[in-house]
Amino acid sequence: MKGVLQVILLATAVVGGAAKAEISQECILEGRVVFQETTEDATKVRLSFHDMKHGDQSRCRLLTRDRQSYLQFVADPRDQLHLLPNGAEVSYRFFEQDGQTHWELMKINTAIALN
């Protein structure tokens, strides 16, 4: 997908677990850390996703969004996104199951190419 999807992440706790049920939507998103801001309540990390693909278990309806869309979700604290430098590459799996959305960090690459 051409264009950019901006995501603001809040590094706070996530409550709940995934049940074993049919996945109604699945997306694989690849992007970079483009901004971090720490407040007394949380650390906000903005990711700019440059590639979205359908998952193996279902199609991705995020692909039909406007190219400059914004999503906001609470990242799992174990992802430790607040420790990543600007420019670090990330891959996330987004899926919808039983009407609830879930985000799973798949990959981090902190080897940033200097131009």
Backbone as JSON, one array per atom type, in Angstrom:
{
  "sequence": "MKGVLQVILLATAVVGGAAKAEISQECILEGRVVFQETTEDATKVRLSFHDMKHGDQSRCRLLTRDRQSYLQFVADPRDQLHLLPNGAEVSYRFFEQDGQTHWELMKINTAIALN",
  "N": [[0.84, -1.17, 0.0], [0.59, 2.14, -0.9], [1.42, 5.3, 0.54], [0.86, 6.55, 3.87], [0.28, 5.33, 7.11], [-0.43, 6.55, 10.15], [0.2, 5.83, 13.52], [-0.55, 6.14, 16.89], [0.85, 5.15, 19.84], [0.29, 4.13, 23.15], [2.24, 3.46, 25.84], [1.19, 1.58, 27.97], [-0.58, -0.63, 30.23], [-2.24, -3.56, 28.94], [-5.38, -5.08, 29.07], [-6.85, -8.27, 29.25], [-7.27, -11.26, 27.2], [-6.66, -13.26, 24.26], [-9.17, -15.18, 22.82], [-9.88, -18.51, 21.6], [-11.11, -18.31, 18.7], [-12.79, -17.58, 15.59], [-10.95, -15.55, 13.37], [-11.72, -12.44, 12.19], [-10.52, -10.42, 10.8], [-7.27, -9.68, 9.63], [-4.12, -8.19, 9.61], [-0.87, -7.36, 8.44], [1.47, -5.1, 9.34], [4.04, -2.85, 8.48], [6.51, -0.57, 9.55], [7.97, 2.52, 10.85], [9.42, 4.01, 13.8], [8.56, 7.28, 14.49], [8.26, 9.36, 16.27], [8.46, 10.28, 19.7], [7.09, 10.89, 22.91], [7.17, 11.71, 26.27], [5.08, 11.78, 29.03], [3.81, 12.48, 32.35], [1.97, 10.46, 32.74], [2.17, 8.52, 30.68], [4.08, 7.12, 27.94], [4.1, 8.28, 24.73], [4.27, 6.91, 21.58], [4.82, 7.33, 18.22], [4.12, 5.63, 15.28], [4.87, 5.24, 11.88], [3.35, 3.62, 9.45], [4.27, 2.05, 6.49], [3.67, -0.05, 4.88], [1.15, -2.41, 4.33], [-0.34, -5.58, 4.61], [-2.45, -8.38, 3.75], [-3.3, -10.82, 6.21], [-2.53, -14.29, 7.04], [-4.77, -15.65, 7.94], [-7.06, -14.17, 7.47], [-8.6, -11.51, 5.56], [-7.43, -8.1, 5.25], [-9.08, -5.34, 6.32], [-8.21, -2.82, 6.86], [-6.81, -1.95, 4.72], [-8.55, -0.61, 3.09], [-8.85, 1.87, 4.14], [-8.45, 5.48, 4.25], [-5.48, 6.88, 2.93], [-4.06, 8.55, 4.63], [-4.83, 7.91, 7.19], [-5.43, 7.64, 10.75], [-4.73, 5.63, 13.53], [-5.25, 4.54, 16.85], [-3.87, 2.81, 19.52], [-3.34, 0.8, 22.46], [-0.26, -0.24, 23.35], [1.28, -3.34, 24.21], [3.01, -3.42, 27.24], [5.27, -5.02, 27.33], [6.34, -4.81, 24.82], [8.02, -2.65, 24.83], [8.31, -0.21, 23.41], [8.96, 2.39, 23.98], [11.66, 2.39, 24.37], [12.83, 2.33, 21.92], [14.76, 3.82, 19.31], [14.16, 6.8, 17.3], [13.29, 6.09, 13.96], [13.65, 3.37, 14.12], [12.7, 0.2, 12.86], [9.58, -1.51, 12.73], [7.36, -4.32, 12.88], [4.0, -5.18, 12.94], [1.26, -7.27, 13.85], [-2.06, -7.02, 13.3], [-5.2, -7.97, 14.43], [-8.66, -8.96, 14.37], [-10.9, -10.41, 16.56], [-13.68, -12.05, 17.71], [-15.01, -9.58, 17.81], [-13.21, -7.92, 19.11], [-10.21, -5.99, 18.98], [-6.76, -6.7, 18.41], [-3.25, -6.27, 18.88], [-0.09, -7.37, 17.92], [3.32, -7.34, 18.41], [5.67, -8.16, 16.03], [8.26, -7.95, 14.97], [11.34, -6.18, 15.45], [13.67, -3.84, 14.3], [16.51, -2.24, 14.93], [18.71, -1.35, 13.62], [19.64, 1.35, 12.1], [19.78, 2.94, 9.05], [22.11, 5.34, 8.14], [21.95, 8.23, 6.32]],
  "CA": [[0.0, 0.0, 0.0], [1.33, 3.39, -0.92], [0.9, 6.24, 1.52], [1.36, 6.38, 5.23], [-0.71, 5.18, 8.16], [0.18, 6.97, 11.4], [-0.37, 5.18, 14.69], [-0.04, 6.63, 18.17], [0.82, 4.08, 20.82], [0.48, 4.49, 24.54], [2.92, 2.35, 26.5], [0.53, 1.27, 29.23], [-0.99, -2.03, 30.32], [-3.37, -4.07, 28.17], [-6.13, -6.04, 29.86], [-7.61, -9.25, 28.47], [-6.52, -12.24, 26.43], [-7.3, -13.69, 23.04], [-9.86, -16.47, 22.89], [-9.73, -19.33, 20.4], [-12.29, -18.14, 17.87], [-12.48, -17.19, 14.23], [-10.38, -14.23, 13.17], [-12.5, -11.8, 11.13], [-9.65, -9.51, 10.07], [-5.86, -9.82, 10.01], [-3.24, -7.33, 8.81], [0.54, -7.28, 8.79], [1.87, -3.72, 9.1], [5.46, -2.57, 8.66], [6.73, 0.87, 9.61], [9.09, 3.06, 11.61], [9.16, 4.94, 14.9], [8.83, 8.63, 13.98], [8.11, 10.37, 17.31], [8.22, 9.81, 21.07], [6.84, 11.95, 23.88], [6.91, 11.15, 27.59], [4.35, 12.62, 29.98], [3.83, 11.79, 33.64], [1.05, 9.33, 32.7], [2.51, 7.49, 29.71], [4.96, 7.48, 26.85], [3.44, 8.16, 23.43], [5.18, 6.58, 20.48], [4.1, 7.37, 16.94], [4.67, 4.8, 14.22], [4.4, 5.53, 10.53], [3.35, 2.37, 8.7], [4.4, 2.28, 5.05], [3.26, -1.25, 4.15], [0.13, -3.24, 4.97], [-0.66, -6.77, 3.82], [-3.42, -9.29, 4.32], [-2.73, -11.88, 7.01], [-2.74, -15.65, 6.56], [-6.03, -16.2, 8.4], [-8.19, -13.35, 7.06], [-8.24, -10.32, 4.79], [-7.2, -6.87, 6.02], [-9.97, -4.25, 5.93], [-7.49, -1.54, 7.02], [-6.32, -1.55, 3.4], [-9.54, 0.24, 2.44], [-8.84, 3.18, 4.81], [-7.78, 6.62, 3.63], [-4.02, 6.73, 3.02], [-3.53, 9.36, 5.73], [-5.63, 7.57, 8.37], [-4.77, 7.51, 12.05], [-5.24, 4.63, 14.45], [-4.63, 4.65, 18.17], [-4.05, 1.61, 20.33], [-2.47, 0.68, 23.62], [0.73, -1.3, 23.11], [1.65, -4.19, 25.34], [4.23, -2.87, 27.85], [6.41, -5.89, 27.04], [6.91, -4.4, 23.54], [9.04, -1.67, 25.19], [8.49, 0.72, 22.3], [9.55, 3.63, 24.47], [13.12, 2.25, 24.34], [13.3, 2.31, 20.54], [15.13, 5.13, 18.77], [13.45, 7.23, 16.09], [13.79, 5.41, 12.78], [13.64, 1.91, 14.29], [11.67, -0.46, 12.07], [8.73, -2.44, 13.47], [6.28, -5.04, 12.19], [2.9, -5.54, 13.84], [0.12, -8.05, 13.37], [-3.32, -6.54, 13.81], [-6.29, -8.87, 14.08], [-9.94, -8.79, 15.05], [-11.41, -11.72, 16.96], [-14.85, -11.88, 18.58], [-15.34, -8.17, 17.92], [-12.15, -7.17, 19.8], [-9.0, -5.85, 18.19], [-5.52, -7.09, 19.08], [-2.01, -5.9, 18.22], [1.05, -8.17, 18.36], [4.61, -6.95, 17.84], [6.28, -9.32, 15.38], [9.68, -7.78, 14.68], [11.96, -4.88, 15.65], [15.0, -3.69, 13.72], [17.05, -0.94, 15.36], [19.85, -0.97, 12.77], [19.12, 2.45, 11.31], [20.72, 3.37, 8.01], [22.4, 6.77, 8.17], [22.15, 8.76, 4.96]],
  "C": [[0.88, 1.23, 0.0], [0.67, 4.35, 0.04], [1.39, 5.86, 2.9], [0.18, 6.24, 6.17], [-0.01, 5.5, 9.46], [-0.55, 6.3, 12.55], [0.28, 5.78, 15.92], [-0.22, 5.52, 19.18], [1.01, 4.65, 22.21], [1.08, 3.29, 25.24], [2.36, 2.19, 27.9], [0.01, -0.15, 29.16], [-2.2, -2.33, 29.44], [-4.06, -5.13, 29.01], [-6.85, -6.99, 28.92], [-6.7, -10.18, 27.71], [-7.32, -12.65, 25.22], [-7.93, -15.06, 23.23], [-9.63, -17.23, 21.59], [-11.03, -19.26, 19.62], [-11.84, -17.68, 16.5], [-11.97, -15.75, 14.16], [-11.09, -13.61, 11.97], [-11.69, -10.81, 10.31], [-8.21, -9.71, 10.56], [-5.01, -9.01, 9.04], [-1.81, -7.44, 9.34], [1.0, -5.89, 8.37], [3.35, -3.54, 9.38], [5.66, -1.06, 8.63], [7.93, 1.24, 10.45], [8.58, 3.91, 12.77], [9.51, 6.33, 14.38], [8.74, 9.7, 15.07], [7.88, 9.7, 18.65], [8.02, 11.02, 21.97], [6.49, 11.29, 25.21], [6.19, 12.2, 28.44], [4.39, 11.89, 31.32], [2.92, 10.56, 33.66], [1.52, 8.19, 31.79], [3.56, 8.02, 28.74], [4.2, 7.25, 25.56], [4.5, 7.92, 22.38], [4.36, 6.59, 19.2], [4.87, 6.52, 15.93], [4.08, 5.26, 12.9], [4.51, 4.23, 9.74], [3.37, 2.68, 7.21], [3.97, 1.08, 4.24], [2.24, -2.03, 4.97], [-0.21, -4.39, 4.03], [-1.76, -7.56, 4.52], [-2.68, -10.35, 5.13], [-3.03, -13.24, 6.41], [-4.14, -16.17, 6.88], [-7.26, -15.4, 7.96], [-7.68, -12.16, 6.26], [-8.14, -9.11, 5.71], [-8.12, -5.77, 5.5], [-9.33, -2.88, 6.15], [-6.99, -1.03, 5.67], [-7.29, -0.64, 2.68], [-9.61, 1.62, 3.08], [-8.16, 4.24, 3.94], [-6.27, 6.5, 3.87], [-3.41, 7.53, 4.16], [-4.31, 9.11, 7.01], [-4.77, 7.48, 9.62], [-5.49, 6.44, 12.86], [-4.58, 4.89, 15.79], [-4.91, 3.37, 18.92], [-3.06, 1.61, 21.47], [-1.55, -0.51, 23.39], [0.95, -2.1, 24.39], [2.95, -3.63, 25.93], [5.47, -3.72, 27.57], [7.06, -5.55, 25.7], [8.04, -3.39, 23.73], [9.35, -0.69, 24.05], [9.15, 2.02, 22.74], [11.08, 3.59, 24.48], [13.69, 2.32, 22.93], [13.68, 3.72, 20.08], [14.24, 5.51, 17.58], [14.1, 6.56, 14.89], [13.82, 3.9, 12.91], [12.47, 1.33, 13.5], [10.9, -1.46, 12.93], [7.76, -3.12, 12.52], [5.27, -5.44, 13.24], [1.89, -6.39, 13.11], [-1.1, -7.48, 14.07], [-4.38, -7.56, 13.44], [-7.51, -8.58, 14.93], [-10.52, -10.17, 15.3], [-12.54, -11.49, 17.96], [-15.17, -10.41, 18.82], [-14.3, -7.32, 18.65], [-10.9, -7.13, 18.93], [-7.77, -6.16, 19.05], [-4.34, -6.67, 18.22], [-0.88, -6.74, 18.79], [2.31, -7.68, 17.65], [5.27, -8.2, 17.29], [7.79, -9.18, 15.26], [10.1, -6.34, 14.97], [13.33, -4.9, 15.0], [15.51, -2.31, 14.09], [18.29, -0.53, 14.58], [19.37, 0.07, 11.78], [20.17, 2.88, 10.3], [20.89, 4.88, 8.07], [22.68, 7.23, 6.74], [22.94, 10.03, 4.99]]
}
